[in-house]
């Protein structure tokens, strides 16, 4: 049976290859794209332990520095607070910080809008901003899935009404503007208008045409604490600092003709970015894609990317069911 399949050109794949195929098709993959699920916590804890064990087998001189696994999703709260208030709480070393639990339980305490209805409910509830987001009207699913989706929507909407201060993540597709390869766990940041102008200008020779952070900041952007938490550290001189709005869940698939990465980003911050990038632009020149910066966690360079919000493109989201 197996020999017959292979002789006809069949290829065996595992979970990694299945994840690549999902990303290539623009579809979410469980549990990598479901940070609100316990299965995601188990997977990332296993990956973190495997990475530590692999690093321990290398000589200390060539051992890579640790990066947060899973990504510190709740660090996005700092970016939210920067936009809402100028009063930032400083730690004793003069940096702004927020602690994120790295182990145990459900690591992400927020909402993932997987359907247009849940995103619309969030937009109506979050009344402090007029967010420029336009989720596609959800087409009604067939009767077999209606009950499941109704239960999902009821739970998601109840969470939204409980607290509009919670993060609301939406799935986005990232396309590199000119160059760059985005890895799993890469941080998605908010660019300034000057960043966009610089990286679009084509002046990419030497340091003058790049947006970077100091090499010393690469290892300290996220710091692991003795308590087992990860903390976002913002230096006193924030000129080179870019604020996180999300993280890449599936990086570029090597060998694929579609150089696309998938990420989860905060809906509020995406709406603010779009408003800033559309301001003073003629209606005909406004793009639906949102410019963002992406930085691999072991790199000092930010790459410009175009973010497409999936819920603004698709007819419905019956394949994205909220997970508890």
C-alpha positions in Angstrom: 0.0 0.0 0.0 2.7 2.5 1.1 5.0 1.6 -1.8 2.2 2.0 -4.3 1.5 5.5 -3.0 5.2 6.5 -3.1 5.7 5.1 -6.6 2.8 7.4 -7.8 4.6 10.5 -6.4 3.0 10.7 -2.9 5.1 12.4 -0.2 4.8 11.8 3.5 4.4 15.0 5.6 4.4 15.8 9.3 2.9 18.5 11.4 5.6 21.0 10.3 4.9 20.4 6.6 1.2 20.6 7.2 1.6 23.9 8.9 3.6 25.2 5.9 0.8 24.1 3.5 -1.8 25.9 5.6 0.3 29.1 5.6 0.8 28.8 1.8 -2.9 28.6 1.4 -3.5 31.5 3.8 -5.4 29.3 6.3 -4.9 29.2 10.1 -3.2 26.2 11.6 -4.1 24.7 15.0 -2.7 25.2 17.5 0.0 27.7 16.3 -2.5 30.4 15.3 -4.7 29.9 18.5 -2.9 31.5 21.4 -6.2 31.5 23.4 -6.1 27.7 23.6 -4.6 25.4 26.1 -3.1 23.3 23.3 -1.1 26.4 22.2 0.3 26.7 25.7 1.3 23.0 25.7 2.9 23.3 22.3 5.0 26.4 23.1 6.1 25.1 26.4 7.4 22.0 24.7 9.1 24.1 22.0 10.8 26.3 24.7 12.1 23.3 26.6 13.4 21.7 23.4 15.2 25.0 22.5 16.8 25.2 25.9 18.0 21.6 25.8 19.4 22.2 22.3 21.3 25.3 23.4 22.7 23.6 26.5 24.5 21.1 24.2 26.4 23.9 22.5 29.6 25.5 24.0 28.8 28.6 26.1 30.9 30.8 23.7 28.6 30.0 20.8 25.3 29.5 22.7 22.6 31.8 21.3 20.8 34.2 23.7 17.3 33.1 24.7 14.2 34.6 23.1 10.7 34.4 24.5 8.7 31.3 23.6 5.7 31.8 23.4 5.8 35.5 22.3 4.9 37.9 25.1 1.5 38.8 23.8 0.5 41.0 26.7 3.4 43.3 26.0 1.1 44.9 23.4 -0.7 46.5 26.3 2.3 48.9 26.7 1.8 50.1 23.1 -1.9 50.6 23.8 -1.2 52.6 26.9 1.3 54.8 25.0 -1.4 55.8 22.6 -4.0 56.4 25.3 -1.9 58.2 28.0 1.4 60.0 28.3 1.8 58.9 31.9 3.9 55.8 31.8 5.0 53.8 34.8 8.8 53.6 35.0 10.7 50.8 36.6 13.6 51.4 38.8 16.1 51.2 36.0 14.4 53.9 34.0 12.6 51.8 31.5 8.9 51.1 30.9 8.0 47.5 31.6 5.2 45.0 31.6 5.4 41.5 32.9 4.1 38.5 31.0 3.8 35.0 32.4 5.8 32.5 30.4 4.6 29.3 31.9 1.4 27.6 32.9 -2.3 28.1 32.1 -3.6 30.1 29.3 -0.8 32.4 28.4 -2.9 34.9 26.4 -5.6 36.7 28.3 -7.5 38.4 25.6 -9.8 37.9 22.6 -9.0 36.6 19.1 -11.6 37.9 16.6 -12.0 34.9 14.2 -15.3 36.0 12.6 -16.6 39.3 11.2 -19.4 39.3 13.8 -17.1 39.2 16.8 -14.8 41.9 15.3 -17.9 44.1 14.6 -19.0 43.6 18.2 -15.6 44.7 19.5 -15.6 47.7 17.2 -19.0 48.8 18.5 -18.0 48.2 22.1 -14.6 50.0 21.8 -16.2 53.5 21.6 -13.2 55.6 22.6 -11.8 55.3 19.0 -13.4 55.4 15.6 -11.3 52.6 14.2 -10.9 52.4 10.5 -11.6 48.7 10.2 -14.2 47.2 7.9 -14.7 43.4 8.4 -16.4 41.7 5.5 -20.1 40.9 6.2 -20.3 37.3 7.3 -22.2 35.0 5.0 -24.5 32.6 6.9 -23.0 29.1 7.2 -24.9 25.9 6.6 -27.2 24.5 9.3 -24.7 21.9 10.5 -22.3 24.6 11.6 -24.8 27.3 12.7 -25.2 26.0 16.2 -21.4 25.8 16.8 -20.8 29.3 15.5 -23.7 30.8 17.5 -22.2 29.3 20.7 -18.8 30.6 19.7 -20.1 34.1 19.0 -22.0 34.2 22.3 -18.9 33.4 24.3 -16.6 35.7 22.3 -19.1 38.6 22.5 -19.6 38.0 26.2 -15.8 38.4 26.7 -15.8 41.6 24.7 -18.6 43.1 26.8 -16.8 42.2 30.1 -13.8 44.4 29.3 -13.1 46.5 26.2 -9.5 47.0 27.6 -8.6 43.4 26.6 -6.5 42.9 23.6 -8.4 41.9 20.5 -6.1 40.1 18.0 -6.9 39.7 14.3 -5.1 37.5 11.8 -3.1 39.3 9.2 -1.0 38.2 6.2 2.4 39.9 5.9 4.1 40.6 2.6 7.6 42.0 2.6 7.7 45.4 0.8 11.0 44.9 -0.9 13.1 42.4 1.0 13.3 40.4 4.2 12.4 36.9 5.5 10.1 36.8 8.6 10.6 34.0 11.1 8.2 32.4 13.6 7.9 34.6 16.7 9.1 37.8 14.9 7.8 41.0 16.5 5.5 43.2 14.4 5.9 46.9 15.3 4.3 50.2 14.5 6.3 52.3 12.0 6.6 56.1 12.0 5.8 57.9 8.8 9.5 58.7 8.5 10.3 55.0 8.6 7.8 54.3 5.8 9.2 57.1 3.7 12.8 56.0 4.2 12.2 52.3 3.5 10.1 53.0 0.4 12.5 55.5 -1.1 14.8 52.9 -2.4 17.8 54.3 -0.5 18.7 50.9 1.0 22.5 51.1 0.7 24.3 51.3 4.0 23.0 52.2 7.4 21.3 55.4 6.2 18.6 53.5 4.4 17.8 51.1 7.2 15.7 51.2 10.4 17.5 49.4 13.1 18.0 49.2 16.9 21.4 49.0 18.6 22.9 45.5 18.8 22.8 45.8 22.6 19.0 46.4 22.5 18.4 43.1 20.6 19.1 41.0 23.6 17.3 43.4 26.0 14.1 44.2 24.0 12.5 41.3 25.9 14.1 40.2 29.1 13.5 37.1 31.1 13.0 37.7 34.8 13.9 35.5 37.8 10.2 34.8 38.3 10.0 33.2 34.9 8.3 36.1 33.3 9.3 38.1 30.2 9.3 41.9 30.3 9.3 44.5 27.5 12.0 47.0 28.2 11.8 50.5 26.7 15.0 52.5 26.9 15.1 56.1 28.0 16.2 57.1 24.5 13.3 55.8 22.5 14.5 57.2 19.2 15.3 53.7 17.8 12.6 51.9 19.7 9.5 50.7 17.9 6.4 49.6 19.7 5.1 46.0 19.4 1.6 45.5 18.0 1.7 41.7 17.3 3.8 38.7 16.6 4.4 36.4 13.6 2.8 32.9 14.2 4.0 31.3 11.0 7.0 32.6 9.2 7.9 32.5 5.5 7.8 29.0 4.0 11.1 28.4 2.3 10.7 27.3 -1.3 7.2 28.6 -1.6 6.2 30.9 -4.4 4.1 32.9 -2.0 6.4 34.8 0.3 3.7 35.3 3.0 3.9 35.2 6.7 0.9 35.0 9.1 0.7 37.1 12.3 -1.8 38.1 15.0 -2.0 41.8 15.7 -4.1 44.0 17.9 -7.2 45.4 16.1 -7.1 48.8 17.9 -3.5 49.4 17.0 -4.0 48.4 13.4 -6.9 50.9 13.2 -4.8 53.7 14.6 -2.0 52.9 12.2 -4.4 53.0 9.2 -5.8 56.3 10.4 -2.3 57.8 10.7 -1.2 56.5 7.3 -4.4 57.7 5.6 -4.4 61.2 7.2 -3.9 63.9 4.6 -3.9 61.4 1.8 -6.2 61.6 -1.2 -8.9 59.0 -1.1 -7.7 57.4 -4.3 -4.2 57.0 -2.9 -5.3 55.2 0.3 -4.3 51.5 0.4 -6.3 49.0 2.4 -3.0 47.3 3.4 -1.3 48.7 6.5 2.4 49.4 6.6 4.1 47.7 9.6 7.7 46.9 10.6 8.8 43.3 11.3 11.9 42.3 13.2 13.2 38.8 13.7 14.1 38.5 17.4 17.8 37.9 16.9 18.1 40.6 14.3 18.6 44.4 14.7 17.0 45.3 11.4 13.3 46.2 10.9 11.8 45.3 7.5 8.9 47.1 6.0 5.8 44.9 5.3 2.3 45.2 4.1 -0.3 43.8 6.5 -3.6 42.5 5.1 -6.4 41.9 7.6 -7.9 38.5 6.7 -11.4 39.4 8.0 -11.5 42.4 5.6 -10.9 40.0 2.6 -12.8 36.8 3.1 -16.5 36.2 2.7 -16.9 34.3 6.0 -14.9 32.6 8.7 -16.6 29.3 9.3 -13.3 27.6 9.4 -12.1 29.8 12.3 -13.9 28.7 15.4 -13.1 30.3 18.8 -11.3 27.8 21.0 -11.6 27.7 24.8 
